[in-house]
Amino acid sequence: MAADIKACIFDVFGTVVDWRTSVSRDLAAFAASKGITGIDWLAFAVAWRKLYQPAMEEVRSGRRPFTILDVLHRESLVRLIGEFAIKELSEADIDHMNRAWHRLDPWPDAVAGLTRLKTKHIIAPCSNGNIALIVNMAKRAGLPWDCVLGAETARAFKPTPEAYLAACRMLDLEPAQVLMVAAHNGDLKAAKAQGLATAFVARPTEHGPDQKTDLVADASVVDIPAESFINLAQKLGC
């Protein structure tokens, strides 16, 4: 299989970057600069992430036209600011908080592993993040993407089939020539159903020390289980 792979496309949130630690740390630093106290920013980050799928489902279901993730994130943020009773934030403050998702830190193996994979394969995100979010994140974190693919280019959120198939078309590759890499078995199941090859890289602390899901690869949908991006590169001969 490895010889047939021409491109590796990646889930980003949780697979390439550590959203939980990054968002909570970013918001805590911002709050300190504004004199905001008494907020559990880790709980805030987790609550924000819980609104992610419901917001996208409004688009996937057709109840709402395609809307980029930055807009959906901001709507969820405004809701949480109210629920957490955070006062006296300007529109600029809210915009800054929303862009915490542009400033996520990569997992320790991510940049080195992507760099190795890039030597032989096209590498690109296949994320629900919009282009500006993904590009800003990549510039800050040093993620060496060849191009940016995903929801905004496909006009569809994963796990909608078009999210995966559009990436293959834009690279002029057959699905079997494209390896979807993710730390989430559900994402890989959806990609596999569209004919893509699949690789699982576990991120057992994505949701904190008591994570119960996606600790191991689902052998029924995963072609290549890997311990890290570096291990994946080794398995692909990079």
NUSERO-826677 format. One record per residue: residue in one letter; x, y, z of N, C-alpha, C, O in turn. Coordinates in steps of 0.02 Angstrom, whole numbers, padded with zeros to 5 digits, always signed. Each point is the difference from the previous one (the first is absolute). Layout:
BEGIN
AXYZXYZXYZXYZ;...
! end
This chain:
BEGIN
M+00041-00061+00000-00041+00061+00000+00042+00063+00000-00016+00048-00035;A+00070-00048+00074+00041+00061+00007+00024+00026-00067+00005+00060-00011;A+00011-00106-00034+00026+00021-00066-00052+00036-00041+00017+00039-00045;D-00081-00050+00060-00054+00031-00039-00019+00070+00025-00034+00037-00035;I+00056-00020+00095-00020+00063+00031+00038+00058-00031+00062+00001-00001;K-00098+00048-00025+00030+00060-00029-00008+00062+00044+00040+00047-00004;A-00091-00048+00046-00014+00058+00043-00024-00024+00068-00035-00050+00005;C+00052+00088+00046-00025-00011+00067-00039+00062+00020+00026+00056-00001;I-00089-00065+00019-00041+00055+00024-00018-00012+00073-00008-00057+00021;F+00002+00111+00016-00001-00006+00073-00060+00035+00032-00016+00057-00016;D-00015-00092+00063-00041+00035+00049+00049+00045+00039+00058-00018+00009;V-00082+00075+00013+00045+00047+00034-00014+00006+00075+00044-00013+00041;F-00106+00031-00023-00015+00010+00071+00003-00066+00037-00042-00044-00010;G+00091+00037+00054+00008-00061+00038+00050-00048-00030+00033-00037+00037;T-00025+00037-00103+00047-00045-00033+00067+00034-00010+00052-00029+00016;V-00052+00089-00043+00062+00038-00012+00015+00047+00059+00058+00009+00019;V-00110+00021+00008+00009+00050+00053-00040-00018+00063-00050-00035-00004;D+00074+00059+00060-00029-00012+00066-00047+00059+00017+00020+00048+00031;W-00083-00054-00053-00047+00056+00008-00016+00013+00074-00006+00058+00020;R-00001-00110+00021-00024+00008+00068+00048+00042+00042-00020+00048+00033;T+00084-00067-00034+00050+00037+00038+00010+00069-00030+00006+00049+00037;S-00003-00046-00103+00015+00064-00034-00054+00052+00012+00015+00057+00018;V-00078-00075-00028-00054+00048+00008-00005+00024+00072-00006+00060+00012;S+00009-00106+00035-00007+00020+00070+00058+00045+00021-00011+00048+00037;R+00071-00063-00058+00058+00042+00018-00005+00069-00032+00015+00050+00032;D-00035-00048-00096-00006+00063-00036-00053+00045+00034+00013+00059+00010;L-00070-00087+00006-00053+00039+00031+00019+00022+00071-00017+00055+00020;A+00052-00097+00016+00021+00018+00068+00048+00059-00003-00004+00046+00041;A+00050-00046-00089+00048+00055-00006-00037+00065-00020+00016+00053+00026;F-00063-00058-00070-00039+00058-00020-00040+00027+00059-00002+00060+00012;A-00029-00104+00025-00040+00021+00058+00044+00035+00051-00020+00051+00029;A+00080-00077-00018+00045+00032+00049+00018+00070-00023+00007+00046+00041;S+00002-00037-00107+00018+00066-00025-00058+00050+00006+00012+00060+00001;K-00072-00085+00004-00060+00042+00005-00026+00005+00072-00049+00034+00013;G+00082-00069+00033-00022+00001+00069-00062-00041+00013-00036+00013+00048;I+00022-00062-00091-00058-00044+00009+00021-00058+00044+00048-00035-00015;T-00084+00023+00068+00017-00053+00047-00060-00045+00012-00057+00016-00018;G+00071-00073+00050-00053-00045+00022-00029-00045-00053-00053-00030+00011;I+00086+00023-00069-00025-00043-00053+00046-00062-00006+00061+00007-00001;D-00092-00065-00003+00038-00062-00014+00006-00005-00076-00046-00023-00034;W+00103+00044+00009+00008+00005-00073+00007-00069-00033-00015-00006-00059;L+00036-00044+00096+00001-00067-00028-00072-00024-00010-00016-00029-00052;A-00026+00041+00101-00071-00018-00007-00032+00040-00057-00042-00026-00037;F+00062+00088+00030-00026+00043-00053+00019-00029-00068-00042-00005-00045;A+00106-00015+00037+00023-00027-00064-00037-00064-00017-00019-00011-00057;V+00009-00032+00107-00036-00063-00012-00073+00014-00019-00027-00032-00045;A-00004+00079+00079-00069+00018-00016-00005+00028-00071-00048-00014-00036;W+00097+00054+00017+00001+00028-00068+00004-00055-00052-00036+00001-00050;R+00079-00050+00063+00009-00055-00047-00064-00042-00005-00015-00028-00053;K-00022+00023+00107-00062-00040-00001-00053+00031-00046-00045-00035-00022;L+00051+00099+00008-00047+00034-00045+00020-00006-00073-00037+00021-00045;Y+00095-00050+00032+00029-00006-00067-00043-00043-00046-00021+00023-00053;Q+00007-00084+00073-00039-00045-00042-00072+00025-00010-00024-00001-00056;P-00011+00022+00109-00068+00026-00011-00003+00059-00048-00047+00005-00040;A+00097+00039+00043+00001+00057-00045+00009-00022-00073-00034+00025-00044;M+00079-00073+00033+00010-00025-00068-00059-00040-00026-00014-00001-00060;E-00020-00033+00106-00057-00041-00021-00055+00043-00030-00038-00024-00042;E+00032+00087+00063-00048+00045-00030+00014+00009-00074-00046+00008-00040;V+00110-00009+00022+00020+00006-00070-00007-00067-00036-00029-00004-00054;R+00055-00049+00086-00003-00067-00032-00072-00021-00015-00013-00033-00050;S-00032+00052+00094-00070-00020-00007-00037+00039-00054-00055-00019-00021;G+00086+00074-00002-00033+00043-00048-00044+00054+00031-00031+00039-00036;R+00027-00038+00102-00040+00051+00033+00032+00069-00006-00033+00051+00010;R+00097-00050-00026+00037+00063-00005+00047-00005-00060+00030-00053-00011;P-00021+00107-00028+00049-00001-00054+00070-00010+00028+00012+00009+00060;F+00034-00029-00105+00069-00010+00024+00026+00064+00032-00005+00054-00028;T+00033-00062+00087+00026+00055+00040+00068-00021+00027+00006-00055+00027;I+00044+00098-00033+00067-00021+00021+00005-00008+00075-00040+00029+00038;L+00089-00067-00017+00006-00018+00071+00014+00061+00044-00024+00003+00056;D+00061+00046-00081+00012+00060+00041-00066+00032+00022-00006+00023+00056;V-00043-00022-00101-00065+00030+00016-00037-00043+00051-00028+00025+00048;L+00029-00091-00059-00033-00045+00047+00033+00003+00068-00034+00001+00051;H+00100+00000-00049+00036+00005+00063-00019+00064+00037-00009-00001+00061;R+00005+00057-00097-00015+00063+00033-00071+00001+00029-00011+00026+00055;E-00036-00055-00091-00067-00005+00026-00002-00040+00064-00034+00018+00048;S+00070-00074-00047+00004-00042+00060+00035+00038+00057-00020-00005+00058;L+00071+00042-00075+00037+00039+00050-00045+00051+00033+00000+00007+00061;V-00038+00030-00101-00046+00050+00029-00049-00033+00047-00016+00027+00053;R-00009-00085-00071-00045-00037+00044+00034-00017+00066-00030+00009+00053;L+00092-00033-00056+00035-00020+00061+00019+00060+00043+00000-00005+00062;I+00017+00060-00093+00015+00061+00039-00059+00018+00044+00008+00021+00057;G-00068-00029-00085-00060+00012+00040-00009-00052+00055-00015+00017+00057;E+00025-00080-00075-00010-00053+00050+00051+00004+00057-00017-00017+00057;F+00077+00038-00072+00052+00006+00051-00001+00069+00033+00041+00015+00043;A-00088+00027-00064-00010+00067+00029+00063+00042-00002+00019+00032+00049;I+00015-00031-00107+00059+00041-00010-00023+00068-00026-00034+00004-00050;K+00053+00049+00085-00026+00066-00014+00051+00046-00034+00060-00013+00002;E-00085+00065-00034+00038+00056-00025+00053-00019-00051+00057+00025+00001;L-00075-00069-00047+00044-00017-00055-00021+00040-00061-00059+00005-00016;S+00108+00024-00018-00014+00036-00062-00005-00051-00058+00018-00058+00008;E-00042+00082-00065-00001-00043-00060+00070-00022-00019+00010-00056-00022;A+00038+00101+00031+00070-00018-00014+00025-00054+00047+00037-00045-00020;D-00058+00049+00083+00019-00052+00049-00028-00068-00021+00035-00050+00003;I-00098+00050-00023-00031-00063-00020+00033-00027-00063+00010-00061-00006;D+00008+00104-00041+00036-00022-00060+00067-00032+00019+00019-00051-00027;H+00016+00083+00075+00065-00027+00021-00010-00069+00032+00038-00046-00015;M-00087+00039+00058-00013-00065+00031-00017-00052-00052+00022-00057+00004;N-00062+00076-00053-00020-00047-00052+00060-00026-00040+00001-00057-00022;R+00048+00100+00014+00059-00020-00038+00048-00043+00041+00055-00016-00023;A-00074-00002+00084+00040-00049+00036+00008-00064-00041+00051-00034+00005;W-00101+00018-00045+00004-00060-00042+00050+00008-00057+00018-00049-00032;H+00004+00110+00019+00052+00012-00050+00070-00009+00031+00050-00002-00036;R-00048-00004+00102+00065+00002+00035+00013-00066+00038+00030+00001+00054;L-00052-00056-00081+00008-00064+00034+00070-00028-00009+00032+00008-00052;D-00008-00041+00105+00067-00029-00001-00002-00071-00027-00046-00038+00015;P+00096+00018-00055+00002-00068-00027+00021-00050+00054+00035+00018+00047;W-00056-00080-00056+00028-00053+00042+00075-00006-00013+00023+00019-00054;P+00016-00043+00102+00074+00001-00006+00028-00033-00063+00052+00020-00025;D-00086-00071+00000+00027-00036-00059-00025+00028-00066+00022-00021-00053;A-00068+00069+00055-00037+00020-00060+00045+00031-00054-00001-00022-00057;V+00038+00073+00075+00039+00036-00051+00054-00045-00030+00008-00002-00061;A+00028-00034+00103+00052-00045-00025-00029-00055-00044+00027-00017-00052;G-00084-00011+00074-00031-00053-00039-00027+00024-00066+00008-00033-00051;L-00041+00091+00051-00025+00028-00062+00057+00016-00048-00006-00011-00061;T+00060+00037+00088+00058+00017-00042+00027-00062-00035+00018+00002-00058;R-00015-00057+00095+00023-00063-00031-00049-00025-00052+00020-00020-00055;L-00084+00021+00071-00051-00023-00048+00001+00042-00064-00013-00026-00054;K+00027+00089+00062+00001+00047-00058+00056-00017-00050-00005+00020-00058;T+00056-00055+00079+00055-00017-00045-00023-00046-00057+00030+00001-00054;K-00083-00041+00066-00023-00047-00051-00073+00009-00020-00021-00026-00051;H-00016+00062+00092-00072+00004-00012-00024+00072+00003+00030+00042+00033;I-00084-00028-00070-00036+00063+00011-00031-00004+00070-00028-00052+00018;I+00034+00105+00021-00033+00001+00065-00046+00062+00004+00019+00055-00020;A-00078-00066+00045-00049+00054+00004-00049-00014+00056-00015-00058+00015;P-00011+00110+00017-00054-00010+00048-00064-00017-00036-00014+00025-00054;C-00026-00069+00084-00069-00011-00020-00040+00012+00063-00023-00047+00033;S+00015+00110-00017-00027+00022+00065-00066+00035-00010-00015+00026-00054;N-00024-00024+00107-00061+00041-00001+00016+00074+00011-00044+00042-00005;G+00107-00026+00020+00021+00069+00006-00001+00036-00066+00013-00030-00052;N-00028+00095+00053+00001+00040-00062+00072+00018-00019+00046-00009+00039;I-00038+00035-00100+00066+00011-00027+00042+00048+00042+00057-00015+00016;A-00085+00072+00003+00038+00048+00040+00022-00031+00066+00057+00010+00021;L-00101-00047+00011+00017-00032+00063+00059-00048-00009+00048+00002+00038;I-00053-00045-00088+00052-00050-00011+00066+00031-00021+00053-00022+00022;V-00056+00073-00064+00062+00033-00023+00033+00037+00058+00061-00004+00009;N-00100+00040+00031+00029+00036+00057+00031-00049+00050+00053+00013+00027;M-00088-00067-00015+00026-00051+00045+00066-00028-00026+00049-00008+00037;A-00047-00007-00102+00060-00029-00030+00059+00048+00003+00056-00022+00015;K-00067+00086-00028+00054+00049+00003+00029+00004+00070+00061+00003+00009;R-00105-00002+00041+00023+00006+00069+00035-00063+00024+00051+00003+00035;A-00079-00061-00053+00025-00063+00027+00054-00033-00043+00032-00048+00021;G-00021+00075-00081+00050-00030-00044-00022-00064-00034+00041-00043-00015;L-00106+00037+00002-00026-00060-00033+00012+00007-00076-00024+00048-00030;P+00061-00095+00000+00025+00010-00069-00047-00026-00054+00021-00037-00044;W-00085+00057+00047-00048-00024-00050+00021+00019-00072+00030+00053-00011;D-00047-00096-00036+00009+00017-00071-00058+00043-00025+00010+00041-00045;C-00069-00051+00072-00059+00039-00018-00051-00008+00055+00011-00040+00047;V-00065+00077-00050-00053-00004+00051-00064-00027-00032-00027+00031-00046;L+00005-00089+00070-00063-00029-00022-00045-00008+00061+00020+00012+00057;G-00082-00032-00070-00046-00009+00056-00066+00033-00012-00021+00009-00057;A-00012+00009+00112-00070+00021-00003-00013+00059-00046-00047-00001-00039;E+00089+00053+00043-00016+00060-00039+00010-00012-00075-00037+00028-00040;T+00086-00068+00022+00009-00015-00071-00053-00049-00025-00021+00005-00057;A+00000-00051+00100-00051-00049-00019-00071+00027+00008-00047-00026-00029;R+00040+00080+00070-00065+00026+00018-00041-00054+00035-00060-00006-00010;A+00094-00032+00051-00033-00055+00036+00043-00018+00061+00061+00000-00003;F-00094-00014+00058+00034-00020+00061+00005-00077+00003-00047-00035-00018;K+00104+00011+00041+00005-00071+00016-00052-00017+00054-00016+00042+00042;P-00011-00103-00042+00017-00056-00044-00042-00005-00064-00009-00056-00026;T-00016+00111+00001-00036-00001-00064+00047-00027-00054+00058+00022-00003;P-00079-00068-00039+00044-00029-00051+00038+00051-00041+00059-00010-00016;E-00092+00065-00003+00031+00050-00043+00063+00030+00031+00046+00020-00036;A-00043-00018+00102+00060+00028+00033+00062-00039-00018+00054+00028-00006;Y-00061-00093-00002+00057-00043-00017+00010-00004-00076+00056+00005-00025;L-00110-00012-00011+00005-00009-00072+00024+00064-00035+00036-00004-00050;A-00055+00062+00076+00023+00062-00030+00076+00006+00006+00033+00024-00046;A-00005-00045+00103+00072+00002+00009+00035-00043-00052+00051+00020-00029;C-00078-00079+00016+00030-00044-00050-00004+00031-00069+00049-00001-00038;R-00106+00029+00021-00008+00032-00066+00048+00058-00009+00030+00008-00053;M-00023+00033+00104+00043+00059-00005+00073-00019-00008+00040+00039-00027;L-00022-00098+00050+00069-00024-00009+00007-00043-00062+00054-00025-00016;D-00110+00016-00021+00000-00042-00061+00024-00070+00015+00039-00029-00037;L-00064+00002+00092+00018-00067+00022-00063-00042+00011-00053+00027+00016;E+00060-00092-00024-00053-00046+00018-00002-00006+00077+00052+00005+00032;P-00110-00017-00003-00003-00006+00073+00050-00051+00028+00028+00012+00054;A-00017-00067-00089+00046-00051+00026+00072+00024+00002+00042-00030+00033;Q-00028+00085-00068+00068+00028+00001+00009+00051+00056+00054+00028+00008;V-00106-00016+00030+00001+00052+00052-00010-00034+00068-00046-00039+00010;L+00091+00056+00035-00001-00028+00068-00029+00052+00048+00030+00054+00009;M-00087-00069+00021-00029+00043+00051+00030-00018+00067-00003-00058+00020;V+00032+00107+00013+00033-00011+00064-00039+00035+00055-00015+00060-00005;A-00003-00096+00057-00040+00030+00054+00010-00038+00065+00022-00058+00000;A-00038+00092+00054+00001-00031+00067-00070-00022+00020-00012-00018+00057;H-00035+00021-00105-00070-00014+00014-00025-00055-00047-00001+00010-00061;N-00019-00066+00089-00022-00056-00041-00061+00017-00041-00008-00025-00056;G-00036+00068+00082-00060+00019-00038+00017+00037-00064-00032-00012-00052;D+00081+00056+00055+00023+00037-00059+00027-00050-00051-00015+00006-00060;L+00054-00054+00083+00030-00048-00045-00053-00047-00030+00006-00021-00058;K-00057+00004+00097-00054-00041-00026-00035+00035-00058-00015-00031-00051;A+00003+00096+00059-00032+00038-00053+00044+00005-00062-00024-00006-00057;A+00090+00016+00066+00046+00003-00056+00005-00068-00035+00001-00003-00062;K+00003-00049+00101+00005-00068-00028-00060-00016-00043+00006-00034-00051;A-00065+00058+00072-00061-00014-00038+00001+00032-00069-00036-00021-00045;Q+00079+00072+00036+00007+00034-00064+00059-00026-00041+00016+00027-00053;G+00017-00080+00079+00054-00032-00037+00070+00023+00016+00048-00022-00030;L-00042+00068+00079+00067+00024+00019+00035-00053+00043-00032-00040+00034;A+00098+00040-00036+00040-00038+00047-00001+00037+00067-00012+00060+00002;T+00026-00095+00053-00007+00030+00065+00058-00016+00046+00027-00055-00002;A-00008+00104+00042+00052-00009+00051-00023+00031+00066-00026+00055+00001;F+00035-00092+00053-00019+00024+00066+00062+00015+00041+00045-00042+00005;V-00043+00102+00023+00053+00019+00046-00033+00020+00066-00036+00049+00003;A+00047-00087+00049-00034+00012+00063+00023+00064+00033+00060+00016+00002;R-00108+00021+00025+00014+00059+00042-00038-00010+00065-00053+00029+00010;P+00080-00071+00035-00038-00022+00059-00013+00053+00052-00036-00013+00048;T+00064+00073-00056-00015+00054+00047-00036+00058-00033-00004+00054+00029;E-00022-00064-00089-00036+00055-00034-00054+00029+00046-00009+00061+00004;H-00027-00105+00029-00055+00022+00043+00019-00001+00074-00044+00001+00044;G+00109-00003-00030+00022+00000+00069+00022-00068+00024-00003-00049-00037;P+00025+00045+00100+00030-00062+00026-00050-00057+00007+00021-00058+00006;D-00085+00072-00006-00050-00053+00009-00036-00018-00064-00056-00025+00001;Q+00088+00037-00057-00030-00014-00065-00019-00074-00005+00039-00044+00019;K-00098+00031-00046-00025-00069-00006-00008-00021-00073-00009-00060-00014;T+00010+00106-00032-00014-00016-00071+00063+00007-00043+00047+00036+00017;D-00048-00071-00073+00053+00004-00050+00069-00011+00029+00048+00034-00016;L-00043-00083+00060+00065-00017+00030+00038-00049-00044+00062-00002+00002;V-00098-00037-00042+00032-00048-00046-00035+00003-00067-00056+00024-00006;A+00090-00048-00045-00027-00001-00067-00056-00052-00005+00005-00054+00029;D-00057+00070-00067-00052-00047-00017+00024-00040-00061+00003+00027-00056;A+00013-00090+00067+00030-00040-00053-00046-00009-00060+00023-00017-00054;S-00088+00028+00063-00046-00009-00055+00002+00057-00050-00024-00006-00057;V+00053+00063+00077+00001+00058-00046+00071+00028-00009+00010+00041-00045;V+00038-00062+00085+00067+00029-00003+00048-00046-00038+00007-00058+00017;D+00024+00086-00069+00050-00038-00038+00068+00002+00033+00036-00050+00001;I-00017+00108+00026+00067+00009+00028-00007+00030+00070-00013+00060+00006;P+00022-00100+00047+00004+00029+00067+00072+00025+00012+00048-00034-00018;A-00042+00092+00049+00067+00027+00013+00002+00032+00070-00051+00024+00025;E+00109-00025+00005+00008+00027+00067+00008+00076-00001-00014+00034+00050;S+00036-00007-00106+00013+00072-00006+00006+00016-00074+00000-00045-00042;F+00005+00109+00026+00012+00019-00070+00068-00024-00023+00008-00018-00059;I+00040+00016+00103+00067-00024-00018-00003-00074-00016+00031-00023-00048;N-00068-00015+00089-00009-00072-00013-00037-00011-00065+00015-00046-00038;L-00065+00089+00024-00036-00005-00064+00046+00012-00058-00003-00035-00051;A+00047+00085+00057+00048+00014-00053+00045-00060-00012+00016-00017-00057;Q+00005-00015+00111+00042-00060-00007-00038-00055-00037+00028-00033-00044;K-00091+00024+00061-00040-00052-00032-00012+00014-00074-00010-00047-00039;L+00011+00110+00020-00009+00020-00070+00066+00008-00036+00002+00022-00058;G+00053-00040+00090+00066+00002-00032+00029+00068-00007+00040+00012-00045;C-00059+00035+00089+00026+00068-00003+00056+00010+00051+00028+00055+00004;
! end
